[in-house]
Amino acid sequence: MFAKGGQKLKNFVDDIWKKIADWFLKNKEIVKGWIDRIKKAFSKDSKTDELFRDISKKFIVNNNGVLSKTQFLKIATQIEKHFGTKLHWIDRNSYEFRELFKKWQEEPIFAVFHSSTFKNGRYGIVLDGPAIYFFEGIHKFGNKISITAYTLQHELIHLKLWYKMTKEFPELIGLYRKIPRWLDEANVIGEILKQNAQKFGKWDLIDIENDLTILNNMLRKNPLFKKEAQRILGKEQLQLKDFENWDLRKFLEKL
């Protein structure tokens, strides 16, 4: 009887291990499928990359500095035409966004990208999307913020990644939603430094270092972000040298 029971137990254990092995094999294929999709989207420039580069080259890169509203509107027209995303210039004369501007004066930022319509966590106001909101004016601390080519390029890199992974390659929507905010910001720094290295852009180091400081503060203050960065990048704080030969693809594979 004991031998018979032992055989049943062995069969039960063998069946469990077989199911576990099958599960790992199945998920290995799923992971491989994700990696293949990522490679397809990021191994070479896609239509989104080419279009973004053309718009940047024509309207943004050569305007490295404060943008006039006329320059901004020309770019906004192109972005809405090709990416279906509105760019909003918000200042004290923006009647439609007067409540947002007042809240911005209390807690100023340069800009914010909304991939969809939802209540902005910082200002508690529902903002339409997809859209990018840029701010110009004097905030409560007495300093003036202007809309610059660098800020525009920064936000458009966010837009490009969103558009590429949700519109051009919709099979990556699920992966895009898993991208932590800090990695999205790190990608902006990596892309801007890549533009400088390729002589495509001439972005000021002081602006890039400012973005890096904001990113490191984000990682320092958020335990979850810090843990994710350690797992994905192998470190909790970043330096400019960490962005050499930036390749977002290899980090997406770890999500």
N, C-alpha and C positions, 0 to 999 in steps of 0.2 A: 504493500500500500504506500509506503514511504517513497519507494522508487517511482511508483506511478505518479505520485504527487510531485516529486522532484522533476519529472519529465514535463509535467504541465507547467510548472514554474519556469523551467528552461524555455519552453515554447513561448510562454508569455513574455519573458525578457527578450527573447530573440525577436518577437513581433514588435515590441517597443523600440528596439534598436533599429529595426528595419524602417519603421515609421519616421524615426529621427533622421536616419540617413536620407530617406526620401525627401524629407522637409528641407534639409540642408542642400540637397541637390537641386530641388525646385527653386529655392531662394538664391542659389548660386547663379542660376540662369537669369533670374530677375535682376540681380545685381549686374551681371554681364550685359543684360539688355539696356540698363540705365547707362552704363559706361559707353556702350556703342552709340547710344543716342547723343550723349554728351560730346563724344568725339566727332560725330556727324555735324553738330551745331558749332563746335569751337575749333575744329582742326584747321579750318581756313576761313577767310573772310566770307561772310554770307551777304545776301542782298541788303540786309539791315546794316551791316558794317559798312558796306560800300556807300550806301545812301547817306549814312551818318557822316562819313568822312567827307563826302562831296559838299554837304551842307556846312560842315565845320570849316572846311577849307575856304569856301566862298564867303561865308558870312561871319565867322567867329574868330578864327585863329589870328587873322590880321587886324582884329580890333581889340588887341590885348590891353584892356583898360576899362574905364567906365563907359557904358553904352548909352547912347542917346535913345530916346523913346522911338525915334524913327528907325534906328538900326534894330532895336528890339522887335518892333512890329514886323519888319521884313523877315526876320528869323522866325517869329511866331507864325507867320503865314505859311512858311515852308514846313515847319514842324506839324502844324495842324493838317496840312495838305497830305503829307507823306506818312505821318504816324498817328493821325486822328487824335492828337493830344493838344489841348489849349495851353498857351502860356499867358499868364496874367501878370500885368505890371500893376502893383498895388502901392499907392501913395495916399497922401492926405486928401487928394481930389477924387479918389475912387469911391464914388457914392455907393455903388453896389456892394463894396467890401468895407464899408465904413466901420462896422462892428469888428471885423477881423483886424483892420488897421489899428483900432484902439487897443485891442488885446495884444497885438504885436508890439506896440510901443511899451507895454509893460514887460514883455518877455520877447525881446527881439532875436530873430534868426535871419539868415540871408535868404533862404528859400525853402520850399517844401514840395515834394512830389507826392501826389495822390494817384495811385494806379486805378483806384475806383472811388466811388462816392461813399464816404463814411465820416463819422464825427472825429475831428482831429483831437488827439489826446492832449496836446499842449494847450489849445485854445478853447476846446469844448464847443466847437462850431462844426456843423456838417459842411464839408467842402466837396464839391463835385469832382469827379475824376472820369477818365484820366486827364489830369491837368497838373501844371507846375505853377506855383504861386511865388512870385518874386516880390521883394519888398524894398522900397526906397523911401527914406525919410529920416527924421530925427526921433530917436527913442528917448525914454525917460532918463537915461543916463547922460543925455546931452550930446551924444555922438551921432554922426550921420552915417547911415548905411546907403551905399549906392549899388546899383545893379551893374555888375562887371561881366566882362567876357569870361573870366575864370569861373564865376558863380554859375553862369549859364552853361558852360561846358561841364562843370561838375554835375549839375542836375540832369543834363542831357545824357550823361553816361549812365545814370540811374535809369533813365527812360529807355535807353538803347537796350540794356540788359533785360528789362521787363518786356519790351516789345519783341525782342529776339526769342525769349523763352516762352512767351505766352501767345504770340501772334504768328511769327514766322515758323516756330517749331512748337506747336501747341501740345505735342506729346510731352513737353518738359514743364508744363504748368505745375504739376505736383511737386517737381523738384524746385522750381522757382519759389514756391510758397514755403519751402523748408530753409531757404537762404536766410541766415540770421542777419539782423540789421548791421552789425559790425562788419560782417564779411562783404556786404553790399558797399559799405563805406570804404573798406580796404580796397575793393576792386576799383573804385574811382581813383584812388591814389596810384594804384598800379597802372591803370590805363593812361593817366596823365603823364606819369614818368615815362611810359612807353612812347607817348607822343613826342616828348622832348628827346628821347634817345634816337628816335627815327627822324629827327629834324622836321617833324610835321608841325609841332607846336613849340612855342618859346615861353612856357609858363613859368612865372616867377617862383623861385624856391621858397620864398617867405609864405606864399599862399599854400603851397604844398605842405610845408612844415606845420602851418596852422591846422590844416586838415588832419595831419598825423597826430598833433596834440589832442585834438577833439576825439579822435579814434582811441587813443591810449587812455584818455580820461573815461571814455565809455567802457572800455575793458576793465579799468581799475575799479570802477564804481559798481559794476554789475557782476555778481559772482557767477551767474549762468554764462554770461558772455566770456568771462575769464576762463571758465572750464572748457567751453567750446573752442576757444582760441588755442588753448593748450593741446587739445585733442587734434584739431585740424591743422594748425600751423606749427605746433611744437613749442610755442612760447606764449606768454601772457602780455608782453609789451613788444611793440614793433619799432624798428628803425628804418630809415630810408633804404639802407642796403638790403633789407629783407624783401624789397619789391623789385630787385633786379631780375630781369627775365620773367616778369610776372605772367602767370598762366592760371587763370581762374579755374580752368577745367580740372586740374589735378586736385583742387580743393572741393569742387562740386562732387567729385567721386567719393569723398569722405563723408558726405552728409547722410 
